[in-house]
Amino acid sequence: MAGDPPADGGINAALSPCSVIGGLGPGTRWLAGTGTVAIGARGGKAEADALARADSLARADLRARACVGWSQEDCDMVMRGAVQGMGDPWFDPARGVACSIYGIPGGPVDLAPSRRSAEVAIDGLVSALSAALANGETVRLEPVATPDGCAMPELAAVGFRIRNGLPQVAFEDSGVASLSIREVRLTVSQAGTNLQVTASVVSSDGTARSGGLAVFPGSAYGLEGLIAGTCRSDSAIGLTSGQRAGEAGLQVELGLQADGDRTPDSLCDGQGFALDVAASAPARVHVYSVAGDGTAAHIWPPPPGSGRITGDASLGGFTASPSPGGDERIVAVAVAEGAPIGPLDEHHGFCRVDGFSAAMIPVGAAVSTVTWRMDTRADVCGQASADPAALQVKAAKAREAIGGLPRCGD
């Protein structure tokens, strides 16, 4: 519910009519962004739409002021520290204007000197990678992840700097899943009070070559340590770094694409995305969805499909929605044609999996996974789709919906 106009909080000089009546707190210097939408008289849907629009404009205004010359990843990090002037956008009835204001205390954020030391360390990793890769080679650069395979979108800027530092290399990050190119995998771990990012260059046959490492303070990217417990760990489902080769060198590659972005770390509520899978030899494939709290479902093949693929196959389109436990991991399990694929060998269609574990993955199976989180940035997804309370309600409903599915094997 929109509030009444607050008293003047003594923020920076009037940036808009709303900043005069806004208030981020007296006695503090703020870098502020404001949004105003004039509609005249208050009330009804027009007021609600104006308030939502003003809120989005305020975040966009602050982003533009705070992020001049910064990468998108750095800007995302800074915007996580933005605070709202009231807790809700408000309506000024005297002017007929919907208002919102966001600010960052203390003015523009200075990432030095921790950022400078991090960039020096990452540049050293880039040099080692350059020696491990061939000029003109095409590789796939995987997002930074923990040893358990949990994606770390907070460190996306590390991948951005590595990519920019290797102009002699082509990066494949869109299109149908490919098995013929090498991957650069970036694994982050704790190194005392610092973070360590290790690069590995993995060939199509699964052999790996060191690509160097970088050690730097987590504070350079707004982290004081690793974020734990935010995704379903690989150890719980019998994997290492989210992948596994099968018997006779069988490999499977799972791909997720949304709005042209290959394997995005996060998706907005209601955003459409597509899944595809590729195998290095004729294979049978089953695909599961495993939420962060362990809630799981078998999602492919659909009836009456057998799951048999030769080369690559589309798994269809899906719509992102809040997942119980904070993230969703898609798991593709593949076996050679004629081999059993586990306890759900002849199953197809949606069904509930009680206690997804390594038992679901037969010996000799190849495995590939992708993991995504719900994006809660209002300036990216819109105010309505980034409301934390609403997302929690939807996640609870998703858990109930999966619980209402027939149990696999019944």
GIZI-V831463 format. One record per run of one state. SS is the DSSP state (~ for helix, > for strand, _ for the rest). FROM is the first residue (numbers start at 1). TO is the last residue. Records with the same first field share a line. If there is no record, write none. Layout:
SS->FROM-TO ; FROM-TO
This chain:
_->1-2 ; 4-16 ; 22-29 ; 39-43 ; 67-71 ; 80-82 ; 85-89 ; 93-96 ; 106-113 ; 133-137 ; 142-144 ; 147-150 ; 152-152 ; 165-169 ; 172-181 ; 192-193 ; 203-207 ; 222-233 ; 238-239 ; 241-242 ; 245-246 ; 250-251 ; 259-260 ; 263-265 ; 268-271 ; 280-282 ; 292-295 ; 301-307 ; 310-311 ; 320-326 ; 337-350 ; 354-357 ; 361-365 ; 375-377 ; 382-383 ; 387-387 ; 404-406 ; 408-410
>->3-3 ; 30-38 ; 83-84 ; 90-92 ; 97-105 ; 138-141 ; 145-146 ; 151-151 ; 170-171 ; 182-191 ; 194-202 ; 208-217 ; 240-240 ; 243-244 ; 252-258 ; 261-262 ; 266-267 ; 272-279 ; 283-291 ; 296-300 ; 308-309 ; 312-319 ; 327-336 ; 351-353 ; 366-374 ; 407-407
~->17-21 ; 44-66 ; 72-79 ; 114-132 ; 153-164 ; 218-221 ; 234-237 ; 247-249 ; 358-360 ; 378-381 ; 384-386 ; 388-403
